[in-house]
């Protein structure tokens, strides 16, 4: 029947409108490691713009050693130096997604990449590559993500660390406020949207009855 289908569509649109009102992406800078730029084929020891590290390798496509990234033209290869960036503006109780892509070259290290969050984060939000892959084979770039809820408002430091394996990183991104907590009581605008939806559905039902009688 048409009426239940329209009701479902109206409810879905209502939920999406609320989600779009509360969405607010956080900003993580230079997640593609494209800055500073370098000519194709180079491997430079240095610090990517907007990140903090002692010594890691900034690598461009066509170098003939580490392979290529499908995300732009450059990526980072870890060299036992932690790579981190601090992002501010997190809201207590909001849920966020921290995503990134990694590649791995076969080696003997038992835990070549660990990702951790410190600051206004859920202390259980961490990632260990040993739970995802076998280390006896080379792995091309693949995606993964950490979903966490901010335990308090403020800043979070996102850190990558390894123990010497050849691990490449690229396409790092942060997406915010994706699952806002429901309000204790609906706001007046929410009641207005619900009322408009119910009036529209009631009017449609009345029109159907009149058409059926004619």
C-alpha positions in Angstrom: 0.0 0.0 0.0 1.1 3.6 -0.7 0.3 5.0 2.8 2.8 3.0 4.9 5.5 3.6 2.2 5.0 7.3 2.4 5.1 7.2 6.1 8.4 5.4 6.0 9.8 7.9 3.5 8.6 10.9 5.6 10.2 9.4 8.8 13.5 8.7 7.0 13.6 12.3 5.7 12.9 13.6 9.1 15.8 11.7 10.7 18.2 12.7 8.0 17.3 16.4 8.4 18.1 16.1 12.2 21.4 14.4 11.4 22.4 17.1 8.9 21.6 19.8 11.4 24.0 18.3 14.0 26.8 17.2 11.7 30.0 19.1 12.1 33.2 17.6 10.7 36.4 18.1 12.6 39.5 19.3 10.7 42.7 17.2 10.4 45.3 18.9 8.2 47.4 17.3 5.4 45.9 13.9 5.8 47.2 13.0 2.3 50.8 14.0 3.1 51.0 16.1 -0.1 52.9 18.9 1.7 55.7 19.6 1.3 55.5 18.5 -2.4 58.4 16.8 -4.0 59.2 15.5 -7.5 58.0 12.0 -8.5 60.4 9.1 -7.6 62.0 10.7 -4.5 62.3 9.4 -0.9 63.0 12.2 1.5 63.6 11.9 5.3 61.6 14.7 6.8 58.5 16.0 8.5 55.2 16.3 6.6 53.5 19.7 7.0 51.1 19.9 10.0 52.5 16.7 11.6 55.0 16.1 14.4 57.7 13.5 14.1 61.5 13.1 14.5 62.4 11.2 11.4 60.0 9.5 8.9 60.1 9.2 5.2 58.0 11.3 2.8 57.7 9.2 -0.3 56.4 10.0 -3.8 55.0 7.7 -6.4 57.4 6.2 -8.8 60.3 5.7 -6.3 60.7 2.1 -7.3 61.1 0.9 -3.7 57.9 1.3 -1.7 55.3 1.2 -4.5 52.6 3.8 -5.2 49.7 5.3 -3.3 46.2 5.5 -4.9 45.5 8.6 -2.9 47.4 11.5 -4.4 51.1 11.4 -5.2 52.8 11.1 -1.8 52.6 9.1 1.4 54.6 8.5 4.6 56.7 5.5 5.5 57.2 5.0 9.3 60.7 4.8 10.6 60.3 4.0 14.3 59.5 7.7 15.0 56.0 8.4 16.2 53.9 10.5 13.8 51.2 12.7 15.5 48.8 15.6 15.1 46.7 17.3 17.7 43.1 18.4 16.7 40.9 20.6 18.8 37.2 21.3 19.1 35.9 17.9 20.2 32.6 17.8 22.1 31.9 15.6 25.0 29.5 12.7 24.2 29.9 13.1 20.4 31.0 10.1 18.3 33.7 10.4 15.7 35.5 8.3 13.1 39.2 8.4 12.6 40.1 6.7 9.3 43.3 6.0 7.5 44.9 3.7 4.8 48.0 1.7 5.4 50.3 -0.6 3.4 52.8 -3.1 4.8 55.9 -4.8 3.5 56.6 -8.3 4.9 58.9 -8.5 7.9 59.5 -10.1 11.2 58.1 -7.5 13.6 55.3 -8.7 15.7 53.6 -5.3 16.1 54.6 -2.9 13.3 51.9 -0.3 13.7 49.9 1.0 16.7 47.5 3.9 16.5 46.5 5.6 19.7 44.4 8.6 20.9 45.1 10.7 23.9 43.2 13.6 25.3 39.4 14.1 25.2 38.9 10.5 23.9 37.5 7.2 24.9 40.5 5.4 26.4 39.5 2.1 24.6 39.9 3.7 21.2 43.1 2.2 19.8 44.2 0.1 16.9 46.8 -2.6 16.6 47.8 -4.0 13.2 48.6 -7.4 14.6 44.8 -8.0 15.0 44.2 -7.5 11.2 47.0 -8.9 9.1 49.5 -11.7 8.7 53.1 -10.3 8.6 54.5 -12.9 6.2 53.2 -11.1 3.1 53.2 -7.7 1.6 49.9 -5.9 1.9 48.8 -3.1 -0.5 47.0 0.0 0.7 43.8 -0.8 2.5 41.4 1.2 4.6 40.6 1.0 8.3 38.9 3.2 10.9 38.5 3.8 14.7 35.2 4.9 16.0 35.3 6.6 19.4 33.2 8.9 21.7 34.8 12.0 23.2 34.8 11.5 27.0 35.3 15.3 27.4 35.4 18.4 25.3 38.8 19.6 24.1 41.7 18.4 22.0 42.9 14.9 20.9 46.3 13.8 19.8 46.3 11.1 17.1 49.6 9.1 17.1 51.0 6.4 14.8 54.0 4.4 16.0 55.8 1.3 14.8 58.7 -1.0 15.8 60.7 -0.8 12.6 58.6 -2.5 10.0 58.0 -0.9 6.6 54.5 0.5 7.2 53.2 3.3 4.9 50.3 5.7 5.7 48.1 7.8 3.6 44.5 9.2 3.3 44.2 10.1 7.0 40.8 11.7 7.8 38.6 12.7 10.7 34.8 12.8 10.6 32.9 14.4 13.4 29.5 14.4 15.2 28.2 11.4 13.2 26.2 10.0 16.0 24.9 12.8 18.2 23.3 11.8 21.5 19.5 12.1 21.4 18.1 15.2 23.3 16.3 14.6 26.6 13.3 16.5 25.3 12.6 17.5 21.7 13.3 21.1 20.9 10.4 23.3 19.6 11.7 23.1 16.0 11.6 19.3 16.3 7.9 19.4 17.4 7.2 21.7 14.4 8.8 19.3 12.0 6.8 16.4 13.4 3.6 18.3 13.2 4.1 19.4 9.6 4.9 15.8 8.7 1.7 14.5 10.4 -0.4 17.2 8.8 0.9 16.3 5.3 0.3 12.6 5.8 -3.2 13.2 7.1 -4.0 15.5 4.1 -2.8 12.8 1.7 -5.0 10.2 3.4 -8.1 12.5 3.2 -7.4 13.0 -0.5 -7.2 9.3 -1.1 -10.6 8.7 0.6 -12.3 11.4 -1.5 -10.8 10.0 -4.7 -12.1 6.5 -3.7 -15.7 7.8 -3.2 -15.8 9.8 -6.5 
